[in-house]
Amino acid sequence: MADLSSEFLGIKCINPFWLASAPPTDKAYNVIRAFEAGWGGVVWKTLGEDPAPINVSSRYGVHYGQNRQVLGFNNIELITDRSLQINLDEITQVKKDWPDRAMIVSLMVPCEEESWKAILSKVEATGADGIELNFGCPHGMPERGMGAAVGQVPEYIEMVTRWCKQYCSLPVIVKLTPNITDIRLPAEAALRGGADAVSLINTINSITSVNLDTMSPEPSVDGKGTHGGYCGPAVKPIALSMLSEIARSPVTAQLPISGIGGISNWRDAAEFIALGAANVQVCTAAMLFGFKIIDDLCDGLSDWMDEKGYESIDDFCRMAIPNTTDWKHLNMNYKRVAYIDQDNCIQCGRCFAACEDTSHQSILKTAKNGGNEYTVIEKECVGCNLCQVTCPEPNAIVMLDIDEGKEHLSWLHHPANPYREAK
Amino acid sequence: MRRVISLKNNIQSNRLGDVEIVENFTDIAPLLTEKQVLVASERCLFCYDAPCINACPTEIDIPLFIRKINTGNVHGAAKEILSANILGGSCARVCPTETLCEDACVRNTHEDAPVSIGRLQRYAVEHLDPARGYPFTRAQSTGKQIAVVGAGPAGLACAHRLAREGHAVTIYEAATKPGGLNEYGIAQYKLVNNYAQQEVEFVLQIGGIDIQYAKALGRDFNLQQLRDTHDAVFLGIGMGDTNGLNIPGETLPGVEDAVDYISELRQVDSLSQLPVGKNIVVIGAGMTAIDIAVQSKKLGASEVTMVYRRDQQAMGASEHEQELAQTNGVRFVCNAQPKQILGDENGINSIEFNRTLTNEQGKLVATDEIISIPCDVVFKAIGQKLHPDFLQQDNQRPDLCKSGRLAVDDTYQTSIPGVYAGGDCIKGKDLVVEAVDHGNKAALAIHHLLQQEIK
């Protein structure tokens, strides 16, 4: 049985699954329910200075798939709308009652040294295990000079991180906003400021939809809308890429990462860990399905680790990093082609439509037994994967590696590259 | 003429109360809910060169209409269906989809569950938005006059197509109501709420179609007169007559044609007033046999036995229909061939069959083994044939094909130039959707012919 126990920045907990700072961690009632369900830790919903902000009604927008499955989800909720003291008292009590779970406190106060100094001492007194700096919230708070407004300026990140390390003995995690062009710069700034870790990604600027009757963006507040923070399964690929950028940069390679962004199941979690996360944070999946999903997250991950022979999270952490590289290093002599397994093909013709209309005309349609048989024209196939992507059957189209006996050749050394380098 | 079994002995009305009967005859496949439609439409894979389209005689673009439903463009979905099949509403209800589009659905392969095409089609057509106006327009008048004989599915489809092209159509209908099989022949629970009439009203909204009722070919006019007064003629006359058993006792009271009884059932004001036998035997294994058997159970008959001379696999009714009968308590007796019906002028008491078997040459033969089933009503549902009288006034008659129906060429033209035919009166599967297809194609051929004349 694989060991799921996790140690992140010296903070020990029963598994690597934390609930991200968000509505599920807004108060003791929710957090206790999460711990009862088996979550390893929480990042308490962001605390700020009193008076606490006031939220609007109508806070979430959704991007649905065809059958109402939630692909993505956004919110325009602000940081905690309860007073600082109530939160601090609850944090103190919950941590005392649940010593084997991680208790991280998310913070966001104005970019003034005194403001940070004041709140840090209060948080430290709760017995919490660490703090997370919310430099990512993309809606509402940036208009007040906080959240993503800080996270988008590396100098501010470095400055505030330094204050936190100066006035607080707890481990400091800097939560990064994805609403920037190069994720490595804020990560480097956090590192310079003395951050113990980064967590990413926070939510993405988004408008989920427009109500075509009222012409208001959603979520609509009395007929008007504003951009919110996008999360859920749709943001996972963006998060994975940003995570890998930090994990494979020589400057930040040693910086521990808490992975966030659309993690919905154990497989997603394993992928984040393989690309550099030491633990993961979950929010949307819990908001959509409740805390019970922790059972499958742990069970699925543990079974997969057993199957692969990994005894601990560390055993496979960052294992995909060496395989994550720049385009110029990819092997241009690699060849793969699609193969359609006629036993599994249901003859829907989706691959044909996709390839014929939009790609390389590499699929042949032949009338057979009153239906159509689809086969790949191997010499035309560029191995783009589109047919496999469109295929509704999991085992009907396989991409086969073709060994042409050619040596590895990257663009860096390719004869067609006028700027090629000698091997 | 129609002969309805009369009340005597075990043949009684009011076998069930009105409430129970109404309950029994409610819509067998009710309109899907919005949520069901969402789930069902999501399952469509939007196939290329889709097998379902190829399996539909009217070639409705099924993946496209389902996609339109799924994106919330239900009105567009309805237009898509109706542009290919103006009777898409009734076809959605009466088509044996399990042997057509849904049988071809690729979702059968690994999931054994096709997309619910028929029910999605019904949802779409039912949600055609009348506020957006009639979805079809008429071309400029061509001045051409076309006679359509029969206001059933074939005739209506043909008339609608022709009207769209700007031709003037007169439909001659022998009955007092339009709709044909949809009005008089389909099981009640498949077309509830007077749907056949609603649909005809919708068809006629195109304009340019006049229907003359109680006008029967061969009785009130002849084919030559139609040809003399119209630019083309389409015969959609259905079958009009039924096959007989040709066994002793067939003329005794209580022996009835299933189609006549169903026709009566479809027109009666109160179903509980219908005379219903206690023990009923249905001879046949097609859709009509299932329809009469199931409806007899729903009317309160104690025992309904469907008897078929071949084995169950050979039944004309689909597995779905067979299941429907069996879940309604209909008993199947296979490999039994009617021998004689026993009774007197007061009614019948039993029917005897010879047990059959398939011999070494693969031929069905009757054996000496006799099966006797007590009954007070026997329904004959062993197929229909063309009525012999409809051409009695004409000297020049269209040729018949080997199966005794009107012979047509690829364009649905009979042996008489300018006279076309479609629906059950020509050879085919005897389906409403096929009749619509015939009507559509004949209309296009007629239009093409008349276009040449106009030029």
HADDOCK unambig.tbl for C-alpha pairs under 7 A between the chains (distance, minus, plus):
assign (segid A and resid 66 and name CA) (segid B and resid 42 and name CA) 6.32 0.50 0.50
assign (segid A and resid 67 and name CA) (segid B and resid 38 and name CA) 6.16 0.50 0.50
assign (segid A and resid 67 and name CA) (segid B and resid 39 and name CA) 6.22 0.50 0.50
assign (segid A and resid 67 and name CA) (segid B and resid 42 and name CA) 6.10 0.50 0.50
assign (segid A and resid 346 and name CA) (segid B and resid 106 and name CA) 5.55 0.50 0.50
assign (segid A and resid 346 and name CA) (segid B and resid 109 and name CA) 6.08 0.50 0.50
assign (segid A and resid 347 and name CA) (segid B and resid 106 and name CA) 6.70 0.50 0.50
assign (segid A and resid 348 and name CA) (segid B and resid 47 and name CA) 4.57 0.50 0.50
assign (segid A and resid 348 and name CA) (segid B and resid 48 and name CA) 6.16 0.50 0.50
assign (segid A and resid 348 and name CA) (segid B and resid 50 and name CA) 6.81 0.50 0.50
assign (segid A and resid 348 and name CA) (segid B and resid 106 and name CA) 6.22 0.50 0.50
assign (segid A and resid 349 and name CA) (segid B and resid 47 and name CA) 5.54 0.50 0.50
assign (segid A and resid 349 and name CA) (segid B and resid 48 and name CA) 4.67 0.50 0.50
assign (segid A and resid 349 and name CA) (segid B and resid 49 and name CA) 6.98 0.50 0.50
assign (segid A and resid 350 and name CA) (segid B and resid 47 and name CA) 5.74 0.50 0.50
assign (segid A and resid 350 and name CA) (segid B and resid 48 and name CA) 5.79 0.50 0.50
assign (segid A and resid 353 and name CA) (segid B and resid 48 and name CA) 6.13 0.50 0.50
